[in-house]
Amino acid sequence: MLQANKARVVADLAYETLEIRHLELRYWMEVFKKFGVLAAFLGGFASSVMLLNTAEAREARRTNVLFVLASGGAMGCNLVLLTVSVICCLWGPGRALTGRGSKSYTVAIEVLEKMYRHCMLLFRMGLLCYLTASIFAVFSTFPVFSAALISLVFLFFGYVLVIRAAHLKAKFVPQYFTSGALRANPVRDIGDELTARQDPGLAGFALDATFGQRI
């Protein structure tokens, strides 16, 4: 009876820990969904900007090359960002939910956190390339004076965007993410413990509460 009670307490603890880790997983899924939506919009805008090709741009080959490089960089960064976001949303939950115990959640969340940093870098590079391509497109379309005024407006809004984003990041985003995993968890894999380290899919489900003697 005592072994069964202790096993139930530890099993409940493992279950609550997995619930916390599942909330972390849902948070990262929402983050990558937002990345995917933004990457799709910005990638579409970059591809439309890339199609601009005026007579003045054909004559100024150097400006045209820089314009194509900037717009292509914007489209490429957003395409990679969209691909990474979709892959993380597809395979991240599968890796976490099909594993046994909290180890699968730990591996999946660590990978998602690492990919989040890469996605932030791709998102910033895509925005920078898109702004640069827009400025080159303005100079290829309008006279120099008008293009300079429009470019100053673009740079002003870009500066405001960077300042506001940095302010919001300092308020909301912690420097280090706190993991929901218990560092002193007495049971690393509740599935192995309850089935005496046998795979229920292969050997048949056999509940074993003898691990209560070891806690």
Rosetta blueprint (number, residue, H / E / L):
1 M L
2 L H
3 Q H
4 A H
5 N H
6 K H
7 A H
8 R H
9 V H
10 V H
11 A H
12 D H
13 L H
14 A H
15 Y H
16 E H
17 T H
18 L H
19 E H
20 I H
21 R H
22 H H
23 L H
24 E H
25 L H
26 R H
27 Y H
28 W H
29 M H
30 E H
31 V H
32 F H
33 K H
34 K H
35 F H
36 G H
37 V H
38 L H
39 A H
40 A H
41 F H
42 L H
43 G H
44 G H
45 F H
46 A H
47 S H
48 S H
49 V H
50 M H
51 L L
52 L L
53 N L
54 T L
55 A H
56 E H
57 A H
58 R H
59 E H
60 A L
61 R H
62 R H
63 T H
64 N H
65 V H
66 L H
67 F H
68 V H
69 L H
70 A H
71 S H
72 G H
73 G H
74 A H
75 M H
76 G H
77 C H
78 N H
79 L H
80 V H
81 L H
82 L H
83 T H
84 V H
85 S H
86 V H
87 I H
88 C H
89 C H
90 L H
91 W H
92 G H
93 P H
94 G H
95 R H
96 A H
97 L H
98 T L
99 G L
100 R L
101 G L
102 S L
103 K H
104 S H
105 Y H
106 T H
107 V H
108 A H
109 I H
110 E H
111 V H
112 L H
113 E H
114 K H
115 M H
116 Y H
117 R H
118 H H
119 C H
120 M H
121 L H
122 L H
123 F H
124 R H
125 M H
126 G H
127 L H
128 L H
129 C H
130 Y H
131 L H
132 T H
133 A H
134 S H
135 I H
136 F H
137 A H
138 V H
139 F H
140 S H
141 T H
142 F L
143 P L
144 V H
145 F H
146 S H
147 A H
148 A H
149 L H
150 I H
151 S H
152 L H
153 V H
154 F H
155 L H
156 F H
157 F H
158 G H
159 Y H
160 V H
161 L H
162 V H
163 I H
164 R H
165 A H
166 A H
167 H H
168 L H
169 K H
170 A H
171 K H
172 F H
173 V L
174 P L
175 Q L
176 Y L
177 F L
178 T L
179 S L
180 G L
181 A L
182 L L
183 R L
184 A L
185 N L
186 P L
187 V L
188 R L
189 D L
190 I H
191 G H
192 D H
193 E H
194 L H
195 T L
196 A L
197 R L
198 Q L
199 D L
200 P H
201 G H
202 L H
203 A H
204 G L
205 F L
206 A L
207 L L
208 D L
209 A L
210 T H
211 F H
212 G H
213 Q H
214 R H
215 I L
